Amino acid sequence: MMTERVIELGNGFWNIRGNLRIGGLVNVGTQCSLVRLSSGRFVFLDSYAFGEQVADQVMALTDGGRAVEAVLNLHPFHTLHCKTMHEMFPQAQLFGSDRHHRKWPDLPWQPEAVESPKVASRFSDLRFSLPDGIDYICQNERVHAGSLLAFHPASGTLHVDDTLNVLPIPALLRRLLRMPRLGFHPTLGQALQDRPGAAQDFRAWALRIAEDWRDTRTVCAAHSATLAIKPGSFPDHIRTALARAEPALKRFEAKRA
């Protein structure tokens, strides 16, 4: 059974693991993260309505919540807790995708989309990346492979919702099945943009972040877990995940041929 908890990852990054029950029964888990900026202020990555114990820890870190500058909602399909998060931190500026705006039209959203270059330049303690070749907001609302990834260089932490998953499979079984610990979302093939070159654009993007963010030491993934990796090993993890996704990418290319 999952429980809410705060994981301190050092240098101003805290990952909050939360509960999310499907149909009120199966707990698939979710996350948000708290980041201390070089200014001393804080931002949240994603929204989550955490309980009293976690709230006490967060409030102690953030001067009773007053030091929270913004909430950056990175995944267009993670919208359940936006209103509660705004109520907990009413002074924080609220950023989201077009789908967040449509789901919660009465919330005081900032005009700039969370995935915009303007937002990225404002929060320069973080690095952001939107995958190439796949739709950020798919028309099929069951396809959640697209998300905005956020990397925090100071702690070497990558916060990612759905695009990458940490597979909760025991090490022995993974070795027998030859499965990597880090994998791309199973709906990746359905998220690819309906145009020539989309699969190749996705491959190129994945290899690019693998190198740009090769100093990643922890991957925080929604609905799964956090994964500590050896410094410098992130490119290997991405290449392995990409190789496992290759059949879906090739099927897409065969249909487009």
Buried (B, 14 or more C-beta within 10 A) or exposed (E): EBEBEBBEBEEBBBBBBBBBEEEEEEBEBBBBBBBBBEEEBBBBBBBBBBEEEBBEBBBEBBEEBEBBBBBBBBBBBBBBBBBEBBEBBEEBBBBBBBBBBEBBEEBEBBEBBBBBEEBBEBBEBBBBBBBBBBBBBBEEEEBBBBBBBBBBEBBBBBBBBBBBBBBEBEEEEEEEEEEBBBBBBBBBBBBBBEEEEBBEBBBEBBBEBBEBBBEBBBBBBBBBBBBEBEEEEBBBBBBBBBEBBEEBBEEBBEEEE
